[in-house]
């Protein structure tokens, strides 16, 4: 029906701007199975294809993924989300990562991350990400603590050696527990990596298994909480190819329990992060899997299985990342995140 749905293809569409068509309603995307199928472009009067109606367009796919996640979890509109949607509309060549957290019996689904892919637009993407963070905190009337970011982004910070920039949101009904996040993957910056590790105060001696990888490449992020606090997190990793190395696997076996090792052996690589829990350091595992049905069957956890079904709804995904506290593996995992 005319004007019943908003057109998500009309932003830069010459046909739409010239009033030659009424836009492409969301109802058609639903009818054809959303992003899982390519919608055949409509023919305009002159016979040319409506180029903006091709669902295989990557940025359009990311927008649809965002809308689908909102629909699955019945996420309501929010001023912060509106700002994030504006950031998406300004972004080019990115991957949208959706996620949901299950913690203390509650689901927190308003979690989205933008992974910028264009290596030629690092300065622009970084500026847009930082500007977004600033605008959100102005909107929420919260003073940002930039101290950690300033330490890292000093005169020795080389943007050209930043391999990846990621910016994300984690919104809660309890606003004080909401967060904005910015991550970096840096490569071949040994001094900068050492500086980040020093600021993080993570004991390297207790994490020697990851140290070889951390010497040359490191994923780290800064959490800006709506209560005004700021935290630096590091994410040491083991790549998929490392899991084929017998020496690495032997070291892992000495580090992790048998139950954890079974999951690692069936993963496609993993990384860890760290939380402070009762003055102790709690290690969080983030396991990547392309065979997520089989992987979640191994986990034998009804909560994770149910969350997977909500996310999939009969569709297929490329991969998932499932994260949970390592110390919950024996008594049953009650806190976890799924990223896709």
C-alpha positions in Angstrom: 0.0 0.0 0.0 1.2 3.5 -0.9 3.1 5.3 1.9 2.3 2.5 4.4 6.0 1.7 4.9 9.1 3.8 4.9 11.5 3.3 2.0 15.0 2.4 3.2 16.4 2.6 -0.3 15.5 6.2 -1.1 18.3 8.1 0.5 20.4 8.6 -2.7 18.0 7.3 -5.2 17.6 9.5 -8.3 14.3 7.9 -9.3 12.8 8.5 -5.9 14.1 12.1 -5.8 12.6 12.7 -9.2 9.2 11.3 -8.0 9.3 8.6 -10.6 8.5 5.9 -8.1 7.0 5.6 -4.6 10.0 3.9 -3.0 10.4 0.3 -2.1 8.3 -0.7 1.0 9.7 -2.9 3.8 6.7 -5.2 3.2 8.4 -6.5 0.0 11.6 -7.3 1.9 9.6 -9.3 4.4 7.8 -11.1 1.6 11.0 -12.2 0.0 12.8 -13.3 3.1 14.7 -10.1 4.0 18.5 -10.2 3.4 18.6 -14.0 2.7 17.3 -13.6 -0.8 18.2 -11.1 -3.6 15.1 -9.1 -4.5 14.8 -8.7 -8.3 15.0 -5.0 -9.2 11.9 -3.4 -10.5 11.7 -2.0 -14.0 11.2 1.7 -14.4 9.3 3.1 -17.3 12.4 3.6 -19.4 13.4 0.0 -18.9 16.4 0.7 -16.7 16.8 -1.2 -13.4 16.1 0.4 -10.1 19.7 0.1 -8.9 18.9 1.1 -5.3 16.6 -1.9 -4.8 19.2 -4.6 -4.9 19.4 -6.2 -1.5 22.9 -7.5 -2.3 24.1 -4.0 -1.8 26.3 -4.3 1.3 25.3 -1.2 3.2 21.6 -2.0 2.6 22.2 -5.5 3.9 23.7 -4.0 7.1 20.6 -1.7 7.5 18.3 -4.7 7.1 20.3 -6.7 9.6 19.9 -3.8 12.1 16.1 -3.6 11.5 15.8 -7.4 11.8 17.6 -7.4 15.2 15.3 -4.6 16.4 12.3 -6.6 15.3 13.4 -9.9 16.8 13.9 -8.4 20.2 11.1 -5.8 20.0 13.6 -2.9 20.5 11.9 0.4 20.9 13.2 3.7 19.3 15.5 5.7 21.5 17.3 9.1 21.1 20.7 7.3 21.3 19.6 4.7 18.8 18.5 7.5 16.4 22.0 9.0 16.7 23.5 5.6 16.0 21.3 5.1 13.0 22.5 8.5 11.7 26.1 7.3 12.2 25.2 4.2 10.1 23.7 6.3 7.4 27.0 8.4 7.2 29.2 5.3 7.2 30.5 3.5 4.1 32.1 0.1 3.8 31.3 -1.3 7.2 30.1 -4.5 8.8 27.4 -4.3 11.5 27.7 -6.7 14.4 24.6 -7.3 16.4 24.7 -8.9 19.8 22.7 -9.7 22.9 23.7 -10.2 26.5 22.1 -12.6 28.9 22.9 -11.7 32.5 21.3 -12.4 35.8 18.2 -13.8 34.1 17.7 -10.7 31.8 18.2 -10.2 28.1 20.0 -7.0 26.9 19.6 -6.8 23.1 20.4 -3.2 22.3 24.0 -3.9 21.4 25.4 -2.9 18.0 29.0 -2.4 16.7 30.2 -0.8 13.5 33.3 -2.5 12.1 34.9 0.0 9.5 36.4 -1.8 6.6 37.8 1.0 4.4 41.5 1.2 5.0 41.6 4.5 3.1 39.2 6.3 5.4 40.7 5.7 8.8 40.9 9.4 9.8 37.4 10.1 8.7 36.0 7.0 10.4 37.8 7.7 13.6 36.6 11.3 13.7 33.0 10.2 13.0 33.2 7.6 15.8 34.6 10.1 18.4 32.2 12.8 17.3 29.3 10.2 17.8 30.6 9.4 21.3 30.8 13.1 22.2 27.2 13.8 20.9 25.7 11.0 22.9 27.3 12.1 26.1 26.1 15.7 25.4 22.6 14.2 24.8 22.8 12.3 28.1 24.3 15.2 30.0 27.3 13.1 31.1 30.9 14.3 31.3 33.3 12.0 29.4 36.5 10.9 31.0 39.0 11.0 28.1 42.1 10.3 30.1 42.7 6.8 28.9 42.0 7.7 25.3 44.4 10.7 25.5 47.2 8.4 26.9 46.8 6.0 24.0 46.2 8.6 21.2 49.4 10.6 22.0 51.9 11.9 19.5 53.2 8.4 18.9 49.8 7.1 17.9 50.1 6.1 14.2 46.7 5.9 12.6 48.2 4.2 9.5 49.1 1.2 11.6 45.6 0.9 13.0 44.2 -2.2 11.2 40.6 -1.8 12.4 38.4 0.8 14.1 35.1 -0.3 15.7 32.5 1.8 17.5 29.5 0.4 19.4 26.7 0.9 21.8 25.3 -1.1 24.7 22.0 0.4 26.0 20.2 -0.6 29.1 17.0 0.5 30.8 19.2 1.5 33.7 20.9 4.3 31.9 23.9 4.4 34.2 24.9 0.9 33.1 24.8 1.8 29.4 28.0 2.2 27.5 29.6 3.5 24.3 32.7 1.6 23.1 35.5 2.2 20.7 38.0 -0.6 19.8 41.2 -0.6 17.8 43.2 -3.5 16.3 46.9 -2.3 16.0 49.7 -4.2 14.2 53.4 -3.9 14.3 53.5 -1.2 17.0 55.5 -2.9 19.7 55.9 0.3 21.8 52.2 1.2 21.6 51.2 -2.4 22.4 53.4 -2.4 25.5 51.9 1.0 26.5 48.3 -0.4 26.2 49.2 -3.5 28.2 50.8 -1.4 30.9 47.7 0.8 31.2 45.4 -2.3 31.3 47.4 -3.6 34.3 46.9 -7.2 33.1 49.5 -9.6 34.4 51.5 -10.8 31.4 53.1 -13.6 33.3 49.6 -15.1 33.9 48.8 -14.8 30.2 52.0 -16.0 28.5 50.0 -18.2 26.2 48.7 -15.1 24.4 51.9 -13.0 24.6 53.5 -14.1 21.3 50.4 -12.9 19.4 50.2 -9.7 21.5 53.7 -8.7 20.5 52.6 -8.0 16.9 48.9 -7.5 17.1 46.4 -6.4 19.7 42.7 -5.8 19.9 41.8 -3.4 22.7 38.8 -1.2 23.5 37.7 1.7 25.7 34.3 1.5 27.5 32.7 4.9 28.1 29.9 4.3 30.7 27.0 6.6 31.2 27.9 6.9 34.9 31.0 8.8 33.8 33.5 6.0 34.3 35.9 4.8 31.7 37.6 1.4 31.4 40.3 -0.1 29.1 39.9 -3.7 27.9 42.3 -5.9 26.0 41.4 -8.9 24.0 44.3 -11.3 23.4 43.5 -13.9 20.8 44.4 -17.3 19.4 43.8 -17.5 15.6 42.2 -20.4 13.8 45.6 -21.4 12.3 47.1 -21.5 15.8 44.7 -24.3 16.7 46.4 -26.5 14.1 49.8 -26.0 15.8 50.5 -29.0 18.2 52.7 -26.9 20.5 50.0 -24.2 20.8 47.4 -26.9 21.6 49.6 -28.5 24.2 50.1 -25.1 25.9 46.3 -24.5 25.8 45.7 -27.9 27.4 47.9 -26.9 30.3 46.0 -23.6 30.6 42.3 -24.6 30.3 40.1 -27.4 31.7 38.9 -30.4 29.6 35.5 -28.9 29.1 36.9 -25.6 27.8 39.3 -27.4 25.6 36.5 -29.3 23.9 34.9 -26.0 23.0 38.2 -24.5 21.8 38.9 -27.6 19.6 35.6 -27.1 17.9 35.9 -23.4 17.5 37.4 -21.4 14.7 39.6 -19.3 17.0 39.0 -17.3 20.1 40.0 -14.4 22.2 39.7 -13.5 25.9 38.9 -10.4 27.9 39.0 -9.7 31.6 36.5 -8.5 34.3 37.1 -7.5 37.9 35.0 -9.8 40.1 35.2 -9.5 43.9 38.7 -8.0 43.5 39.8 -11.0 41.4 40.3 -11.1 37.7 37.7 -13.1 35.8 38.6 -14.3 32.4 35.9 -14.2 29.7 36.2 -16.5 26.6 34.9 -15.3 23.2 34.7 -18.3 20.9 34.1 -17.9 17.1 32.2 -20.6 15.3 31.0 -21.1 11.8 29.3 -24.4 12.8 27.2 -22.8 15.5 24.4 -25.4 15.6 26.9 -28.2 16.4 29.0 -25.9 18.7 25.9 -24.9 20.8 24.8 -28.6 20.9 28.2 -29.4 22.5 27.6 -26.6 25.1 24.4 -28.3 26.1 22.9 -25.1 27.5 19.2 -24.4 27.1 19.5 -20.6 27.6 22.1 -20.3 24.9 20.1 -22.6 22.6 17.0 -20.5 23.1 18.9 -17.3 22.4 20.3 -18.8 19.2 16.7 -19.7 18.0 15.6 -16.1 18.6 18.5 -14.8 16.6 18.2 -17.3 13.7 14.4 -17.6 13.3 14.9 -20.3 10.7 17.6 -18.4 8.8 21.3 -19.1 8.5 24.2 -16.9 9.5 27.9 -16.9 8.5 29.2 -17.2 12.0 28.6 -16.5 15.7 30.8 -15.5 18.6 29.7 -16.9 21.9 31.3 -15.4 25.1 31.0 -16.5 28.7 33.0 -16.4 32.0 35.5 -19.2 32.1 34.7 -20.0 35.7 31.0 -20.8 34.9 31.8 -23.8 32.7 31.4 -26.3 35.5 28.3 -25.1 37.4 26.4 -24.1 34.3 26.7 -20.9 32.2 24.3 -18.3 33.3 25.9 -15.2 31.8 26.8 -15.0 28.1 26.8 -12.9 25.0 26.1 -13.9 21.4 27.6 -11.8 18.6 26.7 -12.2 14.9 
